[in-house]
Amino acid sequence: VLDVVGVVYQYLKVLRQAGPQKWVFDELQAIGKMEFRFAEEQPQDDYATELA
């Protein structure tokens, strides 16, 4: 178990050193745009309830 924890912390250190990757942001942005563009219509009262 301690070996696994050690490997996880090593990986987190690598991620911190590398910093955020632009391609990850770009892909998440593209997915969000597609979800918005192809969202199914829903009754207005359901939508209002979700926003509340």
mmCIF entry with sequence, helices, sheets and N, C-alpha, C, O atoms, coordinates in Angstrom:
data_MODEL
# 
_entry.id   MODEL 
# 
_entity.id                         1 
_entity.type                       polymer 
_entity.pdbx_number_of_molecules   1 
# 
_entity_poly.entity_id                      1 
_entity_poly.type                           'polypeptide(L)' 
_entity_poly.nstd_linkage                   no 
_entity_poly.nstd_monomer                   no 
_entity_poly.pdbx_seq_one_letter_code       VLDVVGVVYQYLKVLRQAGPQKWVFDELQAIGKMEFRFAEEQPQDDYATELA 
_entity_poly.pdbx_seq_one_letter_code_can   VLDVVGVVYQYLKVLRQAGPQKWVFDELQAIGKMEFRFAEEQPQDDYATELA 
_entity_poly.pdbx_strand_id                 A 
# 
loop_
_entity_poly_seq.entity_id 
_entity_poly_seq.num 
_entity_poly_seq.mon_id 
_entity_poly_seq.hetero 
1 1  VAL n 
1 2  LEU n 
1 3  ASP n 
1 4  VAL n 
1 5  VAL n 
1 6  GLY n 
1 7  VAL n 
1 8  VAL n 
1 9  TYR n 
1 10 GLN n 
1 11 TYR n 
1 12 LEU n 
1 13 LYS n 
1 14 VAL n 
1 15 LEU n 
1 16 ARG n 
1 17 GLN n 
1 18 ALA n 
1 19 GLY n 
1 20 PRO n 
1 21 GLN n 
1 22 LYS n 
1 23 TRP n 
1 24 VAL n 
1 25 PHE n 
1 26 ASP n 
1 27 GLU n 
1 28 LEU n 
1 29 GLN n 
1 30 ALA n 
1 31 ILE n 
1 32 GLY n 
1 33 LYS n 
1 34 MET n 
1 35 GLU n 
1 36 PHE n 
1 37 ARG n 
1 38 PHE n 
1 39 ALA n 
1 40 GLU n 
1 41 GLU n 
1 42 GLN n 
1 43 PRO n 
1 44 GLN n 
1 45 ASP n 
1 46 ASP n 
1 47 TYR n 
1 48 ALA n 
1 49 THR n 
1 50 GLU n 
1 51 LEU n 
1 52 ALA n 
# 
_struct_asym.id          A 
_struct_asym.entity_id   1 
# 
loop_
_struct_conf.conf_type_id 
_struct_conf.id 
_struct_conf.pdbx_PDB_helix_id 
_struct_conf.beg_label_comp_id 
_struct_conf.beg_label_asym_id 
_struct_conf.beg_label_seq_id 
_struct_conf.pdbx_beg_PDB_ins_code 
_struct_conf.end_label_comp_id 
_struct_conf.end_label_asym_id 
_struct_conf.end_label_seq_id 
_struct_conf.pdbx_end_PDB_ins_code 
_struct_conf.beg_auth_comp_id 
_struct_conf.beg_auth_asym_id 
_struct_conf.beg_auth_seq_id 
_struct_conf.end_auth_comp_id 
_struct_conf.end_auth_asym_id 
_struct_conf.end_auth_seq_id 
_struct_conf.pdbx_PDB_helix_class 
_struct_conf.details 
_struct_conf.pdbx_PDB_helix_length 
HELX_P HELX_P1 AA1 LEU A 2  ? ALA A 18 ? LEU A 2  ALA A 18 1 ? 17 
HELX_P HELX_P2 AA2 LYS A 22 ? ARG A 37 ? LYS A 22 ARG A 37 1 ? 16 
HELX_P HELX_P3 AA3 GLN A 44 ? LEU A 51 ? GLN A 44 LEU A 51 1 ? 8  
# 
_struct_conf_type.id          HELX_P 
_struct_conf_type.criteria    ? 
_struct_conf_type.reference   ? 
# 
loop_
_atom_site.group_PDB 
_atom_site.id 
_atom_site.type_symbol 
_atom_site.label_atom_id 
_atom_site.label_alt_id 
_atom_site.label_comp_id 
_atom_site.label_asym_id 
_atom_site.label_entity_id 
_atom_site.label_seq_id 
_atom_site.pdbx_PDB_ins_code 
_atom_site.Cartn_x 
_atom_site.Cartn_y 
_atom_site.Cartn_z 
_atom_site.occupancy 
_atom_site.B_iso_or_equiv 
_atom_site.pdbx_formal_charge 
_atom_site.auth_seq_id 
_atom_site.auth_comp_id 
_atom_site.auth_asym_id 
_atom_site.auth_atom_id 
_atom_site.pdbx_PDB_model_num 
ATOM 1   N N  . VAL A 1 1  ? 0.837   -1.191 0.000   1.00 0.00 ? 1  VAL A N  1 
ATOM 2   C CA . VAL A 1 1  ? 0.000   0.000  0.000   1.00 0.00 ? 1  VAL A CA 1 
ATOM 3   C C  . VAL A 1 1  ? 0.882   1.256  0.000   1.00 0.00 ? 1  VAL A C  1 
ATOM 4   O O  . VAL A 1 1  ? 0.592   2.225  -0.702  1.00 0.00 ? 1  VAL A O  1 
ATOM 5   N N  . LEU A 1 2  ? 1.943   1.230  0.781   1.00 0.00 ? 2  LEU A N  1 
ATOM 6   C CA . LEU A 1 2  ? 2.824   2.404  0.829   1.00 0.00 ? 2  LEU A CA 1 
ATOM 7   C C  . LEU A 1 2  ? 3.517   2.637  -0.511  1.00 0.00 ? 2  LEU A C  1 
ATOM 8   O O  . LEU A 1 2  ? 3.799   3.779  -0.876  1.00 0.00 ? 2  LEU A O  1 
ATOM 9   N N  . ASP A 1 3  ? 3.790   1.555  -1.244  1.00 0.00 ? 3  ASP A N  1 
ATOM 10  C CA . ASP A 1 3  ? 4.394   1.707  -2.573  1.00 0.00 ? 3  ASP A CA 1 
ATOM 11  C C  . ASP A 1 3  ? 3.459   2.457  -3.509  1.00 0.00 ? 3  ASP A C  1 
ATOM 12  O O  . ASP A 1 3  ? 3.886   3.319  -4.276  1.00 0.00 ? 3  ASP A O  1 
ATOM 13  N N  . VAL A 1 4  ? 2.172   2.115  -3.435  1.00 0.00 ? 4  VAL A N  1 
ATOM 14  C CA . VAL A 1 4  ? 1.180   2.774  -4.294  1.00 0.00 ? 4  VAL A CA 1 
ATOM 15  C C  . VAL A 1 4  ? 1.084   4.250  -3.938  1.00 0.00 ? 4  VAL A C  1 
ATOM 16  O O  . VAL A 1 4  ? 1.048   5.105  -4.824  1.00 0.00 ? 4  VAL A O  1 
ATOM 17  N N  . VAL A 1 5  ? 1.043   4.546  -2.669  1.00 0.00 ? 5  VAL A N  1 
ATOM 18  C CA . VAL A 1 5  ? 0.964   5.946  -2.229  1.00 0.00 ? 5  VAL A CA 1 
ATOM 19  C C  . VAL A 1 5  ? 2.198   6.713  -2.699  1.00 0.00 ? 5  VAL A C  1 
ATOM 20  O O  . VAL A 1 5  ? 2.090   7.856  -3.142  1.00 0.00 ? 5  VAL A O  1 
ATOM 21  N N  . GLY A 1 6  ? 3.361   6.091  -2.602  1.00 0.00 ? 6  GLY A N  1 
ATOM 22  C CA . GLY A 1 6  ? 4.586   6.736  -3.059  1.00 0.00 ? 6  GLY A CA 1 
ATOM 23  C C  . GLY A 1 6  ? 4.568   7.038  -4.540  1.00 0.00 ? 6  GLY A C  1 
ATOM 24  O O  . GLY A 1 6  ? 4.988   8.114  -4.967  1.00 0.00 ? 6  GLY A O  1 
ATOM 25  N N  . VAL A 1 7  ? 4.080   6.087  -5.331  1.00 0.00 ? 7  VAL A N  1 
ATOM 26  C CA . VAL A 1 7  ? 4.003   6.294  -6.782  1.00 0.00 ? 7  VAL A CA 1 
ATOM 27  C C  . VAL A 1 7  ? 3.015   7.408  -7.106  1.00 0.00 ? 7  VAL A C  1 
ATOM 28  O O  . VAL A 1 7  ? 3.269   8.225  -7.991  1.00 0.00 ? 7  VAL A O  1 
ATOM 29  N N  . VAL A 1 8  ? 1.894   7.447  -6.397  1.00 0.00 ? 8  VAL A N  1 
ATOM 30  C CA . VAL A 1 8  ? 0.898   8.502  -6.632  1.00 0.00 ? 8  VAL A CA 1 
ATOM 31  C C  . VAL A 1 8  ? 1.507   9.872  -6.346  1.00 0.00 ? 8  VAL A C  1 
ATOM 32  O O  . VAL A 1 8  ? 1.323   10.809 -7.122  1.00 0.00 ? 8  VAL A O  1 
ATOM 33  N N  . TYR A 1 9  ? 2.227   9.991  -5.243  1.00 0.00 ? 9  TYR A N  1 
ATOM 34  C CA . TYR A 1 9  ? 2.845   11.278 -4.915  1.00 0.00 ? 9  TYR A CA 1 
ATOM 35  C C  . TYR A 1 9  ? 3.939   11.654 -5.918  1.00 0.00 ? 9  TYR A C  1 
ATOM 36  O O  . TYR A 1 9  ? 4.109   12.832 -6.230  1.00 0.00 ? 9  TYR A O  1 
ATOM 37  N N  . GLN A 1 10 ? 4.668   10.682 -6.418  1.00 0.00 ? 10 GLN A N  1 
ATOM 38  C CA . GLN A 1 10 ? 5.669   10.968 -7.451  1.00 0.00 ? 10 GLN A CA 1 
ATOM 39  C C  . GLN A 1 10 ? 4.997   11.499 -8.714  1.00 0.00 ? 10 GLN A C  1 
ATOM 40  O O  . GLN A 1 10 ? 5.485   12.439 -9.341  1.00 0.00 ? 10 GLN A O  1 
ATOM 41  N N  . TYR A 1 11 ? 3.872   10.886 -9.077  1.00 0.00 ? 11 TYR A N  1 
ATOM 42  C CA . TYR A 1 11 ? 3.148   11.322 -10.272 1.00 0.00 ? 11 TYR A CA 1 
ATOM 43  C C  . TYR A 1 11 ? 2.590   12.733 -10.073 1.00 0.00 ? 11 TYR A C  1 
ATOM 44  O O  . TYR A 1 11 ? 2.642   13.558 -10.985 1.00 0.00 ? 11 TYR A O  1 
ATOM 45  N N  . LEU A 1 12 ? 2.061   13.005 -8.887  1.00 0.00 ? 12 LEU A N  1 
ATOM 46  C CA . LEU A 1 12 ? 1.553   14.352 -8.611  1.00 0.00 ? 12 LEU A CA 1 
ATOM 47  C C  . LEU A 1 12 ? 2.666   15.391 -8.698  1.00 0.00 ? 12 LEU A C  1 
ATOM 48  O O  . LEU A 1 12 ? 2.437   16.507 -9.164  1.00 0.00 ? 12 LEU A O  1 
ATOM 49  N N  . LYS A 1 13 ? 3.854   15.036 -8.259  1.00 0.00 ? 13 LYS A N  1 
ATOM 50  C CA . LYS A 1 13 ? 5.000   15.944 -8.359  1.00 0.00 ? 13 LYS A CA 1 
ATOM 51  C C  . LYS A 1 13 ? 5.323   16.237 -9.824  1.00 0.00 ? 13 LYS A C  1 
ATOM 52  O O  . LYS A 1 13 ? 5.600   17.379 -10.188 1.00 0.00 ? 13 LYS A O  1 
ATOM 53  N N  . VAL A 1 14 ? 5.286   15.196 -10.662 1.00 0.00 ? 14 VAL A N  1 
ATOM 54  C CA . VAL A 1 14 ? 5.542   15.377 -12.095 1.00 0.00 ? 14 VAL A CA 1 
ATOM 55  C C  . VAL A 1 14 ? 4.490   16.295 -12.704 1.00 0.00 ? 14 VAL A C  1 
ATOM 56  O O  . VAL A 1 14 ? 4.815   17.172 -13.504 1.00 0.00 ? 14 VAL A O  1 
ATOM 57  N N  . LEU A 1 15 ? 3.224   16.093 -12.324 1.00 0.00 ? 15 LEU A N  1 
ATOM 58  C CA . LEU A 1 15 ? 2.152   16.943 -12.854 1.00 0.00 ? 15 LEU A CA 1 
ATOM 59  C C  . LEU A 1 15 ? 2.347   18.397 -12.438 1.00 0.00 ? 15 LEU A C  1 
ATOM 60  O O  . LEU A 1 15 ? 2.144   19.305 -13.244 1.00 0.00 ? 15 LEU A O  1 
ATOM 61  N N  . ARG A 1 16 ? 2.739   18.624 -11.190 1.00 0.00 ? 16 ARG A N  1 
ATOM 62  C CA . ARG A 1 16 ? 2.981   19.994 -10.729 1.00 0.00 ? 16 ARG A CA 1 
ATOM 63  C C  . ARG A 1 16 ? 4.112   20.650 -11.505 1.00 0.00 ? 16 ARG A C  1 
ATOM 64  O O  . ARG A 1 16 ? 4.027   21.829 -11.852 1.00 0.00 ? 16 ARG A O  1 
ATOM 65  N N  . GLN A 1 17 ? 5.157   19.904 -11.776 1.00 0.00 ? 17 GLN A N  1 
ATOM 66  C CA . GLN A 1 17 ? 6.307   20.453 -12.494 1.00 0.00 ? 17 GLN A CA 1 
ATOM 67  C C  . GLN A 1 17 ? 5.960   20.745 -13.952 1.00 0.00 ? 17 GLN A C  1 
ATOM 68  O O  . GLN A 1 17 ? 6.421   21.740 -14.513 1.00 0.00 ? 17 GLN A O  1 
ATOM 69  N N  . ALA A 1 18 ? 5.156   19.889 -14.563 1.00 0.00 ? 18 ALA A N  1 
ATOM 70  C CA . ALA A 1 18 ? 4.802   20.060 -15.975 1.00 0.00 ? 18 ALA A CA 1 
ATOM 71  C C  . ALA A 1 18 ? 3.822   21.213 -16.165 1.00 0.00 ? 18 ALA A C  1 
ATOM 72  O O  . ALA A 1 18 ? 3.835   21.868 -17.208 1.00 0.00 ? 18 ALA A O  1 
ATOM 73  N N  . GLY A 1 19 ? 2.978   21.468 -15.175 1.00 0.00 ? 19 GLY A N  1 
ATOM 74  C CA . GLY A 1 19 ? 1.981   22.519 -15.289 1.00 0.00 ? 19 GLY A CA 1 
ATOM 75  C C  . GLY A 1 19 ? 0.815   22.086 -16.158 1.00 0.00 ? 19 GLY A C  1 
ATOM 76  O O  . GLY A 1 19 ? 0.834   21.007 -16.750 1.00 0.00 ? 19 GLY A O  1 
ATOM 77  N N  . PRO A 1 20 ? -0.196  22.934 -16.228 1.00 0.00 ? 20 PRO A N  1 
ATOM 78  C CA . PRO A 1 20 ? -1.372  22.594 -17.030 1.00 0.00 ? 20 PRO A CA 1 
ATOM 79  C C  . PRO A 1 20 ? -1.026  22.521 -18.517 1.00 0.00 ? 20 PRO A C  1 
ATOM 80  O O  . PRO A 1 20 ? -0.244  23.323 -19.027 1.00 0.00 ? 20 PRO A O  1 
ATOM 81  N N  . GLN A 1 21 ? -1.608  21.568 -19.185 1.00 0.00 ? 21 GLN A N  1 
ATOM 82  C CA . GLN A 1 21 ? -1.363  21.371 -20.611 1.00 0.00 ? 21 GLN A CA 1 
ATOM 83  C C  . GLN A 1 21 ? -2.466  22.058 -21.415 1.00 0.00 ? 21 GLN A C  1 
ATOM 84  O O  . GLN A 1 21 ? -3.646  21.882 -21.112 1.00 0.00 ? 21 GLN A O  1 
ATOM 85  N N  . LYS A 1 22 ? -2.106  22.822 -22.417 1.00 0.00 ? 22 LYS A N  1 
ATOM 86  C CA . LYS A 1 22 ? -3.080  23.559 -23.225 1.00 0.00 ? 22 LYS A CA 1 
ATOM 87  C C  . LYS A 1 22 ? -4.030  22.629 -23.958 1.00 0.00 ? 22 LYS A C  1 
ATOM 88  O O  . LYS A 1 22 ? -5.207  22.952 -24.119 1.00 0.00 ? 22 LYS A O  1 
ATOM 89  N N  . TRP A 1 23 ? -3.536  21.472 -24.409 1.00 0.00 ? 23 TRP A N  1 
ATOM 90  C CA . TRP A 1 23 ? -4.391  20.580 -25.180 1.00 0.00 ? 23 TRP A CA 1 
ATOM 91  C C  . TRP A 1 23 ? -5.537  20.037 -24.324 1.00 0.00 ? 23 TRP A C  1 
ATOM 92  O O  . TRP A 1 23 ? -6.613  19.755 -24.851 1.00 0.00 ? 23 TRP A O  1 
ATOM 93  N N  . VAL A 1 24 ? -5.326  19.887 -23.021 1.00 0.00 ? 24 VAL A N  1 
ATOM 94  C CA . VAL A 1 24 ? -6.404  19.416 -22.149 1.00 0.00 ? 24 VAL A CA 1 
ATOM 95  C C  . VAL A 1 24 ? -7.500  20.475 -22.090 1.00 0.00 ? 24 VAL A C  1 
ATOM 96  O O  . VAL A 1 24 ? -8.682  20.157 -22.217 1.00 0.00 ? 24 VAL A O  1 
ATOM 97  N N  . PHE A 1 25 ? -7.108  21.731 -21.900 1.00 0.00 ? 25 PHE A N  1 
ATOM 98  C CA . PHE A 1 25 ? -8.080  22.818 -21.875 1.00 0.00 ? 25 PHE A CA 1 
ATOM 99  C C  . PHE A 1 25 ? -8.832  22.896 -23.194 1.00 0.00 ? 25 PHE A C  1 
ATOM 100 O O  . PHE A 1 25 ? -10.054 23.045 -23.202 1.00 0.00 ? 25 PHE A O  1 
ATOM 101 N N  . ASP A 1 26 ? -8.114  22.796 -24.313 1.00 0.00 ? 26 ASP A N  1 
ATOM 102 C CA . ASP A 1 26 ? -8.746  22.886 -25.631 1.00 0.00 ? 26 ASP A CA 1 
ATOM 103 C C  . ASP A 1 26 ? -9.766  21.772 -25.833 1.00 0.00 ? 26 ASP A C  1 
ATOM 104 O O  . ASP A 1 26 ? -10.851 22.016 -26.361 1.00 0.00 ? 26 ASP A O  1 
ATOM 105 N N  . GLU A 1 27 ? -9.429  20.549 -25.417 1.00 0.00 ? 27 GLU A N  1 
ATOM 106 C CA . GLU A 1 27 ? -10.364 19.434 -25.584 1.00 0.00 ? 27 GLU A CA 1 
ATOM 107 C C  . GLU A 1 27 ? -11.598 19.611 -24.711 1.00 0.00 ? 27 GLU A C  1 
ATOM 108 O O  . GLU A 1 27 ? -12.715 19.363 -25.167 1.00 0.00 ? 27 GLU A O  1 
ATOM 109 N N  . LEU A 1 28 ? -11.416 20.036 -23.465 1.00 0.00 ? 28 LEU A N  1 
ATOM 110 C CA . LEU A 1 28 ? -12.566 20.258 -22.589 1.00 0.00 ? 28 LEU A CA 1 
ATOM 111 C C  . LEU A 1 28 ? -13.455 21.375 -23.118 1.00 0.00 ? 28 LEU A C  1 
ATOM 112 O O  . LEU A 1 28 ? -14.680 21.306 -23.012 1.00 0.00 ? 28 LEU A O  1 
ATOM 113 N N  . GLN A 1 29 ? -12.838 22.400 -23.686 1.00 0.00 ? 29 GLN A N  1 
ATOM 114 C CA . GLN A 1 29 ? -13.602 23.497 -24.266 1.00 0.00 ? 29 GLN A CA 1 
ATOM 115 C C  . GLN A 1 29 ? -14.411 23.002 -25.467 1.00 0.00 ? 29 GLN A C  1 
ATOM 116 O O  . GLN A 1 29 ? -15.582 23.354 -25.610 1.00 0.00 ? 29 GLN A O  1 
ATOM 117 N N  . ALA A 1 30 ? -13.802 22.196 -26.323 1.00 0.00 ? 30 ALA A N  1 
ATOM 118 C CA . ALA A 1 30 ? -14.495 21.665 -27.499 1.00 0.00 ? 30 ALA A CA 1 
ATOM 119 C C  . ALA A 1 30 ? -15.652 20.762 -27.086 1.00 0.00 ? 30 ALA A C  1 
ATOM 120 O O  . ALA A 1 30 ? -16.722 20.808 -27.693 1.00 0.00 ? 30 ALA A O  1 
ATOM 121 N N  . ILE A 1 31 ? -15.445 19.947 -26.068 1.00 0.00 ? 31 ILE A N  1 
ATOM 122 C CA . ILE A 1 31 ? -16.514 19.065 -25.587 1.00 0.00 ? 31 ILE A CA 1 
ATOM 123 C C  . ILE A 1 31 ? -17.678 19.893 -25.059 1.00 0.00 ? 31 ILE A C  1 
ATOM 124 O O  . ILE A 1 31 ? -18.836 19.586 -25.344 1.00 0.00 ? 31 ILE A O  1 
ATOM 125 N N  . GLY A 1 32 ? -17.383 20.937 -24.294 1.00 0.00 ? 32 GLY A N  1 
ATOM 126 C CA . GLY A 1 32 ? -18.433 21.804 -23.772 1.00 0.00 ? 32 GLY A CA 1 
ATOM 127 C C  . GLY A 1 32 ? -19.235 22.471 -24.876 1.00 0.00 ? 32 GLY A C  1 
ATOM 128 O O  . GLY A 1 32 ? -20.458 22.579 -24.784 1.00 0.00 ? 32 GLY A O  1 
ATOM 129 N N  . LYS A 1 33 ? -18.550 22.915 -25.915 1.00 0.00 ? 33 LYS A N  1 
ATOM 130 C CA . LYS A 1 33 ? -19.246 23.542 -27.044 1.00 0.00 ? 33 LYS A CA 1 
ATOM 131 C C  . LYS A 1 33 ? -20.147 22.543 -27.760 1.00 0.00 ? 33 LYS A C  1 
ATOM 132 O O  . LYS A 1 33 ? -21.268 22.877 -28.144 1.00 0.00 ? 33 LYS A O  1 
ATOM 133 N N  . MET A 1 34 ? -19.656 21.311 -27.941 1.00 0.00 ? 34 MET A N  1 
ATOM 134 C CA . MET A 1 34 ? -20.477 20.289 -28.602 1.00 0.00 ? 34 MET A CA 1 
ATOM 135 C C  . MET A 1 34 ? -21.688 19.918 -27.758 1.00 0.00 ? 34 MET A C  1 
ATOM 136 O O  . MET A 1 34 ? -22.784 19.742 -28.289 1.00 0.00 ? 34 MET A O  1 
ATOM 137 N N  . GLU A 1 35 ? -21.496 19.797 -26.442 1.00 0.00 ? 35 GLU A N  1 
ATOM 138 C CA . GLU A 1 35 ? -22.622 19.480 -25.565 1.00 0.00 ? 35 GLU A CA 1 
ATOM 139 C C  . GLU A 1 35 ? -23.678 20.571 -25.634 1.00 0.00 ? 35 GLU A C  1 
ATOM 140 O O  . GLU A 1 35 ? -24.874 20.280 -25.638 1.00 0.00 ? 35 GLU A O  1 
ATOM 141 N N  . PHE A 1 36 ? -23.248 21.820 -25.687 1.00 0.00 ? 36 PHE A N  1 
ATOM 142 C CA . PHE A 1 36 ? -24.198 22.921 -25.779 1.00 0.00 ? 36 PHE A CA 1 
ATOM 143 C C  . PHE A 1 36 ? -24.901 22.913 -27.131 1.00 0.00 ? 36 PHE A C  1 
ATOM 144 O O  . PHE A 1 36 ? -26.117 23.087 -27.202 1.00 0.00 ? 36 PHE A O  1 
ATOM 145 N N  . ARG A 1 37 ? -24.142 22.713 -28.195 1.00 0.00 ? 37 ARG A N  1 
ATOM 146 C CA . ARG A 1 37 ? -24.701 22.765 -29.544 1.00 0.00 ? 37 ARG A CA 1 
ATOM 147 C C  . ARG A 1 37 ? -25.712 21.651 -29.790 1.00 0.00 ? 37 ARG A C  1 
ATOM 148 O O  . ARG A 1 37 ? -26.733 21.873 -30.441 1.00 0.00 ? 37 ARG A O  1 
ATOM 149 N N  . PHE A 1 38 ? -25.438 20.460 -29.277 1.00 0.00 ? 38 PHE A N  1 
ATOM 150 C CA . PHE A 1 38 ? -26.291 19.316 -29.556 1.00 0.00 ? 38 PHE A CA 1 
ATOM 151 C C  . PHE A 1 38 ? -27.161 18.915 -28.368 1.00 0.00 ? 38 PHE A C  1 
ATOM 152 O O  . PHE A 1 38 ? -27.648 17.786 -28.305 1.00 0.00 ? 38 PHE A O  1 
ATOM 153 N N  . ALA A 1 39 ? -27.356 19.832 -27.435 1.00 0.00 ? 39 ALA A N  1 
ATOM 154 C CA . ALA A 1 39 ? -28.191 19.534 -26.270 1.00 0.00 ? 39 ALA A CA 1 
ATOM 155 C C  . ALA A 1 39 ? -29.637 19.322 -26.706 1.00 0.00 ? 39 ALA A C  1 
ATOM 156 O O  . ALA A 1 39 ? -30.141 20.001 -27.600 1.00 0.00 ? 39 ALA A O  1 
ATOM 157 N N  . GLU A 1 40 ? -30.287 18.367 -26.056 1.00 0.00 ? 40 GLU A N  1 
ATOM 158 C CA . GLU A 1 40 ? -31.692 18.116 -26.359 1.00 0.00 ? 40 GLU A CA 1 
ATOM 159 C C  . GLU A 1 40 ? -32.538 19.189 -25.693 1.00 0.00 ? 40 GLU A C  1 
ATOM 160 O O  . GLU A 1 40 ? -32.238 19.657 -24.595 1.00 0.00 ? 40 GLU A O  1 
ATOM 161 N N  . GLU A 1 41 ? -33.598 19.560 -26.388 1.00 0.00 ? 41 GLU A N  1 
ATOM 162 C CA . GLU A 1 41 ? -34.503 20.539 -25.803 1.00 0.00 ? 41 GLU A CA 1 
ATOM 163 C C  . GLU A 1 41 ? -35.286 19.872 -24.689 1.00 0.00 ? 41 GLU A C  1 
ATOM 164 O O  . GLU A 1 41 ? -35.601 18.684 -24.745 1.00 0.00 ? 41 GLU A O  1 
ATOM 165 N N  . GLN A 1 42 ? -35.594 20.675 -23.665 1.00 0.00 ? 42 GLN A N  1 
ATOM 166 C CA . GLN A 1 42 ? -36.361 20.165 -22.544 1.00 0.00 ? 42 GLN A CA 1 
ATOM 167 C C  . GLN A 1 42 ? -37.428 21.190 -22.190 1.00 0.00 ? 42 GLN A C  1 
ATOM 168 O O  . GLN A 1 42 ? -37.311 22.364 -22.541 1.00 0.00 ? 42 GLN A O  1 
ATOM 169 N N  . PRO A 1 43 ? -38.454 20.749 -21.503 1.00 0.00 ? 43 PRO A N  1 
ATOM 170 C CA . PRO A 1 43 ? -39.501 21.705 -21.116 1.00 0.00 ? 43 PRO A CA 1 
ATOM 171 C C  . PRO A 1 43 ? -38.911 22.859 -20.309 1.00 0.00 ? 43 PRO A C  1 
ATOM 172 O O  . PRO A 1 43 ? -37.971 22.677 -19.535 1.00 0.00 ? 43 PRO A O  1 
ATOM 173 N N  . GLN A 1 44 ? -39.478 24.045 -20.503 1.00 0.00 ? 44 GLN A N  1 
ATOM 174 C CA . GLN A 1 44 ? -38.927 25.239 -19.867 1.00 0.00 ? 44 GLN A CA 1 
ATOM 175 C C  . GLN A 1 44 ? -38.995 25.172 -18.351 1.00 0.00 ? 44 GLN A C  1 
ATOM 176 O O  . GLN A 1 44 ? -38.094 25.664 -17.671 1.00 0.00 ? 44 GLN A O  1 
ATOM 177 N N  . ASP A 1 45 ? -40.052 24.570 -17.809 1.00 0.00 ? 45 ASP A N  1 
ATOM 178 C CA . ASP A 1 45 ? -40.148 24.504 -16.351 1.00 0.00 ? 45 ASP A CA 1 
ATOM 179 C C  . ASP A 1 45 ? -39.082 23.578 -15.765 1.00 0.00 ? 45 ASP A C  1 
ATOM 180 O O  . ASP A 1 45 ? -38.579 23.833 -14.671 1.00 0.00 ? 45 ASP A O  1 
ATOM 181 N N  . ASP A 1 46 ? -38.732 22.503 -16.480 1.00 0.00 ? 46 ASP A N  1 
ATOM 182 C CA . ASP A 1 46 ? -37.646 21.634 -16.022 1.00 0.00 ? 46 ASP A CA 1 
ATOM 183 C C  . ASP A 1 46 ? -36.319 22.387 -16.046 1.00 0.00 ? 46 ASP A C  1 
ATOM 184 O O  . ASP A 1 46 ? -35.503 22.252 -15.135 1.00 0.00 ? 46 ASP A O  1 
ATOM 185 N N  . TYR A 1 47 ? -36.114 23.169 -17.080 1.00 0.00 ? 47 TYR A N  1 
ATOM 186 C CA . TYR A 1 47 ? -34.876 23.945 -17.204 1.00 0.00 ? 47 TYR A CA 1 
ATOM 187 C C  . TYR A 1 47 ? -34.764 24.958 -16.069 1.00 0.00 ? 47 TYR A C  1 
ATOM 188 O O  . TYR A 1 47 ? -33.697 25.129 -15.481 1.00 0.00 ? 47 TYR A O  1 
ATOM 189 N N  . ALA A 1 48 ? -35.873 25.626 -15.769 1.00 0.00 ? 48 ALA A N  1 
ATOM 190 C CA . ALA A 1 48 ? -35.874 26.610 -14.684 1.00 0.00 ? 48 ALA A CA 1 
ATOM 191 C C  . ALA A 1 48 ? -35.579 25.936 -13.346 1.00 0.00 ? 48 ALA A C  1 
ATOM 192 O O  . ALA A 1 48 ? -34.886 26.503 -12.501 1.00 0.00 ? 48 ALA A O  1 
ATOM 193 N N  . THR A 1 49 ? -36.106 24.727 -13.154 1.00 0.00 ? 49 THR A N  1 
ATOM 194 C CA . THR A 1 49 ? -35.846 23.987 -11.919 1.00 0.00 ? 49 THR A CA 1 
ATOM 195 C C  . THR A 1 49 ? -34.374 23.628 -11.803 1.00 0.00 ? 49 THR A C  1 
ATOM 196 O O  . THR A 1 49 ? -33.802 23.709 -10.716 1.00 0.00 ? 49 THR A O  1 
ATOM 197 N N  . GLU A 1 50 ? -33.753 23.232 -12.907 1.00 0.00 ? 50 GLU A N  1 
ATOM 198 C CA . GLU A 1 50 ? -32.332 22.890 -12.887 1.00 0.00 ? 50 GLU A CA 1 
ATOM 199 C C  . GLU A 1 50 ? -31.476 24.104 -12.544 1.00 0.00 ? 50 GLU A C  1 
ATOM 200 O O  . GLU A 1 50 ? -30.473 23.978 -11.841 1.00 0.00 ? 50 GLU A O  1 
ATOM 201 N N  . LEU A 1 51 ? -31.865 25.270 -13.032 1.00 0.00 ? 51 LEU A N  1 
ATOM 202 C CA . LEU A 1 51 ? -31.081 26.474 -12.783 1.00 0.00 ? 51 LEU A CA 1 
ATOM 203 C C  . LEU A 1 51 ? -31.229 26.975 -11.353 1.00 0.00 ? 51 LEU A C  1 
ATOM 204 O O  . LEU A 1 51 ? -30.333 27.638 -10.829 1.00 0.00 ? 51 LEU A O  1 
ATOM 205 N N  . ALA A 1 52 ? -32.350 26.663 -10.724 1.00 0.00 ? 52 ALA A N  1 
ATOM 206 C CA . ALA A 1 52 ? -32.615 27.167 -9.361  1.00 0.00 ? 52 ALA A CA 1 
ATOM 207 C C  . ALA A 1 52 ? -31.727 26.517 -8.326  1.00 0.00 ? 52 ALA A C  1 
ATOM 208 O O  . ALA A 1 52 ? -31.827 26.832 -7.141  1.00 0.00 ? 52 ALA A O  1 
# 
